């Protein structure tokens, strides 16, 4: 397998859904057109053969799609044909590849309510479903989420912090594994006879194993520490897991903890036969040695058990997130992915001897696919195009991989890449729907500028196609959320930011110059950049990067310096509001989508924060700048937001009204943070475009105002 990969991979771009885009170029496209592209996610491969499956969001209609080699002709398996806001997740295959399991519906909020953005009076649920490969009607298994199927056709899933087991064919009632705590991270042993899980108990957690035959639970070397991420060895005799040491009760937590405090962690190895465990590696005492939280956040995972008695682990010990090989027999971890760049998503070939991953190595504002063997040899980049690629999964027949890829002018597509000896001479491309305006999009330029304190800041600059020499246009700055995110020189791998990228294209098509800013605190540029001092509620140091972006635009000959606006969501909403409050002299208008406005309130204060830090957090918040806020603002928020509580917007609006600031609002009843309804994305973006046209461009699109 490893030698077959070496420089022999040929991408044959089997884009496995949609019809070829044949629409002629046009002067202007609609928001409906640019947001018409389906968004694929949750890509998985069967354990045998060449079957793949993924979920596809088509304008709010979410379904399971499948394809199989050698032709990989895509077909829709489920028939959820309404924009109803019900998510699909946790997609997986049975061992024989003949059944798929998935979750439909989102999780509860703090009040115990499921997401119900259509305000359906009958209510909604979150449940586990199965469907056959042939596409018969889906079968509801039970209320719950996070299903996983064993090699002998048992489903484990979670509900209300407890784990349940049920036969795949539904021949018996669900069996609850009764255990104290909040239980999850279920992982089947290779033979399907044991189930490993994490039992979280507030200030500590255990790794447990449930024995199906004995109906018993054992815990690995219980301690006062927090254990997580159980991973089985290939022979099922051992489990690797992460242990993070306990901290005193008065230890400060949350956004206000300085980045120079290390967060230690260790890798432990447990013997299944007697549930004993021992430490085989622990981190150092420097900040860069800290637990790699980014690996959890971006989907790659912190550890995984590979072949040859090797554990692959993520670490930022050199200041960048990379993969390391750790022998279970001891010794120092071996760096597998060197460079001033970061690995994000990763998986294995079926034999677990080769790692597939994506990273921004050699191309810091994109993502490319790579492979590397467990000993660090055969490190190969598969493509060097202007593409953005993610979610690589190996086909079980050994003939290639499936992944998701996008570009600057085409949205995400599922693709198949084969080894050279299996490549087809017929490179079939099955592109986009006719209404998608691919020919009218622009390729953003990489923009690099510096903040007042000399941070190098990257951005993506979208210039209108009809911009003439000597012409000046209004400009907009897009600010991503997170803050652990990075906007790219192509369509994004997250649904929220794929929509934002499409919106930036739409605004450029209307005549705006648009700059998407990757401010400090984001990912992709190393841990020191992400964990910058005095950020967020400790001083908002990242706001300097937004000011620098504004001044960069004002310095351009093609920008009308007094007509610069801001827009962003979540953390981007926070920085938008901060810009309007602190610098209405630079930023003439802004759209704040579900932004954080007061760090010390609600769930933002963490624990054990001193009065001095609380005062600093208030001064770092938009609510402290209402006296100098002069620019008009549009607030957009769903009132069932579970990430940024709706009261953050309620409070700021009330404060601004008292100061007679010009305010507009668009509120979505029962909508959550990452809007579930396609119609709400359209409404939010239409309102945003209309607002900027009125506040920055005399009531019409800048392209129209310029006479184009």
N, C-alpha and C positions, 0 to 999 in steps of 0.2 A: 504493500500500500504506500509506504513512504517513498520508495524509489519511483513509483508511478507518478507521484506528485511532482517530483523534481523537475522544474522548468518544462513540464509536459502538459500543463493545464491550458486548455484552450476554451475560452468562453464562447459559446455558440448562441448566446442571447436568445434563448427560447422564452420570449415574453408570453406568459401563458394565460392571459386573458385580454379582452378588449378587441375591437376592430381597428384597422389601420387608419391613422389620421390623414384624411385627404382634403380637409377644409382649406380653402385658399386664405391667404393672409388678409387680414382686415384691419381697418384703422382702430377699431375699438371692440373689445370683447366685454361680456357681462360678468358680473360676479357669479352668477349661476353657472356660467360656462367654466370658469377657472376652478370652481369648487365642485365640479361634476366628476372629477377623477376619483375612482374608488381607492380606498386605502387598505393595503394588505398588512396583516400582522399575525402573530402567534404561529409562525411557520414551523411545522414539525414533519418528521419523516417516520415511516413505519420501521419496525425492527427487522422486517424481512422484505425483500423485493425492492421496488423502486417507487412506492407510493408516497405521496406528500399531501399535506392538508394545511390549510390556513384559514383565518377568518378575514372577511372582506366587508368593509363599511362602504356601501354605495349610497351616498346621499342620505345617510341615517338608517338605511336598511342593512342590517348586519346578518351575515350568513356564513356558513362553513362551505368552503370550496375545496375540491380535491383534483388531483391529476396523477397519472401513472405513466412510467416509461414503457416503451421508448419514445412515444410521440408527445407525451405530456399535454394532452388535450384537456383543458380545464372544464370542469362542470360544477354547477352549484348543487350542494347536497341538501341544504335546508331551504325552507320557504318562508322566511320571516320578511314580509314584503311591505312593512310599514315603517315610517320614521317614528318609532315608538320609544326610543331612548333606552332600550334594554340591551345591555352590553353582552358580548360573548367573550369568554376567557377560558384559561386552563384546558386548552385543546390537547388531546392525546390519543394515541392509537392503542388498541389491544395488542397482545403479543403476536397474534396471527395477522394483524393488519386489516381484519374484516369489520371492526367496529371502532367508532370514535366516541370519545366522551368529552363533554364540555360543560361549562357553567353558563347559565343565562340569567342575567340580572346583576345588579350591583349590590355592594355591601351596605349594611345599616349605618346610619349616622348615630351621634351620641344619644339621641332620643329613641333609638331602636327602630327607625323608619328606613325602608328601602328607597332608593332613588325612583321618583315618580314624576318626571318632568312634564308629562302630558296631563298631570292632575287627574288621573284616572280614578273615579270614585269607587271603582271595584277593588282598587289596590293592586299592587304588584308583588312579586316574590323574587327570591334568588334560589335557583334550583340546579341540580345536577341532571344532565340529560345524556342519553346515548343515541346513536344513529348508525345504521349499518352502512358499509361501503357502497352498497347498491342503491342507497337513497330511500329506503322505506321511511314511514313516518317516525319522527323522533320519539323516544320513550323517556318519560320523566322517571328518574330513579328516586329522588327524594329532595326535600329542601336542603340546601347546603352549597358548598363551594370547594374549590381546589381539589378536584378528583384526580386520582392516579390509579392506574390499572396494574395489577401484578402479573407475573408470568403465567399464573394458573387462574387467571380471569376472576380476580376479586377486585372490587373497587373500594379504595379508601377515600374518604372525603371528610370535610370539616363542617361543623355547624355549632354556633354559639360557644366556640372554644373547646368543643369536644370532637373526637374522631369517631367515625362510623365505618363499618364494613358491610358490604352487600355483594352477592354474586352478580357478575356482569349480566347474566341472563334474567336476573330478577326472581330467581326460583326460591329465595328465602327473604324474610324480613330483615331490614337493617339491624346490625348489632352495634351497640354503643360500647366503645372502650372507655369505661369510667375511670377517669384520672383527675385529680385535683389540678387546678391551674388552667391556663389557656393553652390548649394543645394544637400544634400544627407542624409544618415542615415534614409531612409524612413521606417516608422513603421506603419502598419495598426492597427486601433482600432479593438477590438474583433468582433464588428458587421459589420466591413467593410465599415462604412459610413464616417469615418474620416481618414486622413493620417497625421501623425506627421513626421516632418523632421527637420534637422539642416540647417540653412542658414548662411554660413560662409562669413564674409565681411571684410576680411583682418585682422584688429586689434580687431575685436569683432565678435560675432555670436549670433544668436537667435534660439529659438525653436519655430517652427511654426506648425499650424494645418490647413490643407485644408479640407473644408467641401464640399463633393461631391454634395450634394443636393443644397446648397446655392451658390456653386462655389465662396467661399470666403476664405481668409487666415487671421488668427489671430496669434499674437505672444505673448508668455507668458512673462509678466513682463520684457519688453526689458530694457537692461542696456548697459553700456560700457564694460561689461565683456564678457567672452567667454563661451557659453552654448553648451552642446553636450550630446550625449547618451540618447535620449528620450526613455522611457520605459512605456508602458501602464499598468494600474491596470487591474485586471481580469474582473471587471465590466465596464471598459471603461470610468469611470468618472474622473479619475486622470491620470496624467503623472508625473513620476519622471525623473529628469535630473541632469546632472553635471554642476556646474558653477565654472569657474576658474577666479579669479579677474584680472582686467587689470593691466598692469605693465607700468612704464614710458618708453618713447621711447628710452632712452639711456641705458636701462637695457641690460647687456651683455647676449647673447644667443649663443647656439650651443655647440660644444664639449668642449669649453674652460671654461665653467661655473663650478666652484668648487662644489662638492657634498654637502657641508655644507650649501648651500643656500636653504631654504625650498621652495617648489612649492605648495602653498596652494590651496585647492579646497573645494567644498561644495556640498551637495545633496539638491536639491530643489524639492518641490512638487507643481504641478500645478492643478488647478481646471478647467476641460474642459469646464464647463458651461459658465464661464466668463473670461477664459484665465488669471486668476490671479494666482500668485505663491508665495510661501514663502520658506525660508530656514528652513530645519528641522535638519540639522547637518552641521558642518564645521570642518575642520582639525585643528590640533594644529600648533605650531610655531617651531617645531623641524624638522630636515631633514627627519627623519623616518616617519613623518606625511605627507610627500609630496604626490602629485598625483601619483598613482601606474602605471607608464608608462608600466611596464612589462605586466600588465593585458591587455592592448591594443595590445601590440606587439605579445603576444603568443596566442591570440584568445579567451581568457576566457571572456573578457569584464570587465568593471569597476563596473557597477551596473546592477541589473535586478529586476523587480517587481515580488514578489512571492505571495503566498496565505497569508491569515490571517493578512492583512495590514502590510506586512513585505517587506522591500527592502533588498536584499542581495548585499553586496558591497565588493570589494577587498580593502585591505589596507596592508601597511607595517609598521604599527605603532609599532610593536614589533621587527622590523628588518627583518621580513620574510613575504613574500606575503601569506596572509590568507584570508579566507572569514568570514564576519561578518553579523549578522542579525540586521537591523536597523528598529525599529518600526516607522510607519508613525505618531504615536501618541506622539512621543518624547522619550527621554531617551538615554542612551549611547549604542553604538553598542555592540552586544554580540559576542564574539569570538566563531566560530563554528569549526575551524580546527587547534587546538593548536599543537605546536611542533617547533623544530628548523629544519624546512623543508618548502617547498613552494608548494602551490596549483598553478596549471597551467591552465588547461582547465576545464570548468564546465558547467553543464546544469541542467535541472529540469526533474522530472517525470511529466506526463501530468497534474496532479492536482496541480503542483507547490508547493507541501508540502515537498518534499525531493530533496536534491541536489545530483547530481552525479558529481564526479570530479576525476581528476588524480593528483597525487602528488608524491614527492620523500620522504615522511615521512617513517621512518624506513628503508629506502634503498636509500641513497642520490644520487646514480649514476644510478638509474632506474626510471621508472614511474609506479605506481600501481593505481588501481581503488578503489575508496572509495564511501561511501554514508553517508549522515548526514541529520537529520531532522532539521526544522527551529528553534527548540528550543535547538539544540545542542545535543540532545539525539540520540541514535542509530547510533553512529559514528562507521562505520564498514569498515575494509579493506577486499576486496573480494578475493584477491589471494596473495600468498607470494612466487611466483615462480621466476625464473631468467628471467622474461619477462619484456617487456616494453609495456605499454598499454595506449591508448589515445582515444579521440573523443567519449566518451560514450553518447549514445542517447537512451532514453527510448522508448520501443514499446508502441503504443497507446492502445493495447489490454490488457496491464497490465501484460503480461506474461514474461517480461524480458527486456533486453537491447541488443543493438548492439554496438560494439566498434571495434577498430583496434588494433591489437597486434602483437608484434614481439618478437624475442629472440636473443641470441648471434649467433645462426647458422641458423635461419630462418627469412626471410624478412617479412614485414608487411602483415597481412591477416585480412579480415573482419571476426569477430566472433560473435556468439550469446551466451548470458548467460541467463539462465532461473531461476526462483524461484524454490525451491526444489520440491514443489508439482506439478510442470509442467515439471520437468526434464525427459528426455527420457533415457531409459536404453541403447539405441543404440547410442553410441558416435561416430558419423560419422566424419571422418577426410578426407578432400578432397585435400590435400597438394599441392606440387609444380610440375612444369613440370619436365620431366625426365632429361633434360639437366642441371638443376640447381644443382650445386655441393655441396649440403648440407653436405655430409659425409666428405668432404675435408676441411671444415672450422674449425677454432679454436675458442675457447671460450676465449675472452680477460680477462686478470687479472686486478683487481683494483691496480693501482700504486699510492702511496702517498709519496710525498717528500716535501721539504721546500725550499723556495727562500732565497736569501741572507738577506732579511729583515724579514724573519720568517713567511711569508704567507704559510699556508698549501695548497698544490696544488694537485689536483686529476687528474689522467689520466687513460687511458685504454691501457694496454700493450698486443700487439699481438706477440706471440712467434711462430716461424715456427715449424710445427710438426716434421720435420726431424732434428731439432737442437740436436747435440750430446754433452754430457758433455765435457768440455774443449775446445769446438769449439768457435771461434769468428766470428761474422757476422757484416756486415755494418748495420747501424741503421738509421731510419727515424723518424722525428717528424712531426706529422700532427697538424696544428694550425687552429682551426675553425674560422669562420667569425663572423659578428654580430655587436658588440661584445656580444650582449645579447643572447648567445647560450650556450648549454652544450652538449658535446658528452657523450654518454651513454654506458653502458655495454651490448649493443644490438643494433639492427637496429633502426635507428632514425625515428622520426615522421615527419620530414621535408624532402622533396624530395632531396634537395641539399645534405643534410647530410646523407641520406640513401645511396646516391651514394658514398659519401666520406667513409662511413663505409665499403661499398663493396670494394672500392679501397684499404683500409687498409688491408682487408682480402686477396685481390689479391697480394698485396706487400708481406705480410707475407707468402703466399703460394709460392712466388718466392724466399723466403729465407731471406728476410729482417726482422729485429726486428723493430717493429713499435710502437711508443708511441703517442697516441692522448692526447693532453694537454688541460685541462680546466683552463686556466689562469684567473687571477683576471680581472674583468670587465664582466665576464660571469654570467649566472644565475644559480640558484640551491643551492647556498651556502650563501644566505642572502644578504640583501641590502648593508651592509658594504663592502662585498667582491665585489659586482657588481659596487658600486660607489666608488671604491678605490681612495684615493688621488693621485694627480699628474699623472693620467692615460692619455692615448691618447696624444693629442697635448699639454698637460700641463706638460709633462715630461716623458711620455712613461714608467711609473713605472711597467706596466705589462710585459715589455720586460725582467725584472729580472726573471720572471717565465719561459721564454723560455730558458734563460741561465741555470737556475736550472735544466730544463729538459735535456739539453745537458750534463751537468755535471753528472746528475743521470745516464744517459745512459753510459757515459764514465767510471763510477764507477763499472759497471756491468762486471762480468768476461766473459760474452758471447758476448760483444760488442767490435768491433775494434774501439778504441777511435778516430782514425784519419779519420774515414769514417762515419761521422754522417751528414745527410742531413736534409733539411727542406722542407716542402711543405704545402701550404694553399691558401685559396681564400679570397678575399675581405679584411676584417680585418686580416685574416690569411695571406694574401699576404703582407699586411703592415708589420706584424711581421717577416715574412720570409725575406723580403727585409732588414729590420732593422738588423736581425741576420747576413745576409751575409755582410752587410756594416760594422757593428761594430765588428763582431767576426768571421772573416774568419779563425781565428785560431781554432775555435771550430766547425764551420759549413762549411763543405767542398764543398757543392753544394746545390742548392735550386731551387724549382719551385714556381714561383710567379704568381698566377692566379688572375687577375683583382684586384691588390692591390692598396691601398692608399699610395702615395709616397711623397706627399707634403701637409701637413695639411693646410697651409695658403692660398692655391690657390682654385679657383673655389668655390664650395658650402661648403667648409669645415670650412670657417672662422667664420661662424655665424654672429652676429651683434655687433657693438660697442666694438670691441676688441682693447685693448690698444697696443701701439707699443711694450711694454715689453712682452705681451702675444704672439704677432705675432712672435717675435724673438724666444721665447721659443718653439712655435709650429714648427718653422723651424728646430730648434735643435732637436726636437722630431721626425723628419721625416727622411726617408731613404735618401733623396736628400742631407742631411747634412753629410752623411757618405760615399760618393763616393770615397773620397781620401784613405780610408782604406779598400775598397771593393776589395777583391782578388779572391774570389770563383766564379766559373762559375754559370750562372743562366739561366733558361728557363722562358720566359714571355709568358703567355697565356691570351688572352683578346679578347672579342667581341667588335666591334667598335660602336655598338649601345647600349652600357652599360648605363643604366639610374641610376644606384646606385653609381658607381665609374666611372667618366668620362674617356674615352679612352686617353685623353691627359695626364693623370697621368702616363701612361706607355710610351707614346711618349716622354715625357720630361725626364724620368729617363733613358730610353735607350740611348737617345742622350748624356746625361751626362756621362754614363758609357762607351760609345764608345770613348769619348774624353780621358778616362783614360785607354783605351785598356783592359777593362774587357771582359772576354769571355762571349758572349751573344748568346742565341738562342731565337727564337720567333715562336709562333704559333698564328696567328691572324684569327679570324672568322668574315668575312664581314657580317654586318647586324644582328649579334647575340647579345643578351642582357646579363645581368649579370648572371642570373640563366639560363644557357643554355637551350634553348627550344628544340633543336634537339638532339635526342638520338645519332645520328652519331657524333655530336660534343663532347658529353661526351666521347664516345669511342675514338675519335681522341685525345682529351686532355689527357686522362688517358694512352693511348698507348704512347704518346709522353713523358709523365711523367715517366713511367716505363723505357722506352728506355733511357731517359736522365740519370736516376740514375744508370742503368746498366753500361752505358759508363763512368760515372764520379766517381762512387763509387765501381764498381765491375768488372773492366777489360773488359767490353763489353758483359758480360753475366749475367744471373740471379745468385745471390749469392748461391742458392741451387746447380746450375750447377757448379759454381766455386769451391764449397766445395766437389764436386764429388758425389752428390746425384742424 
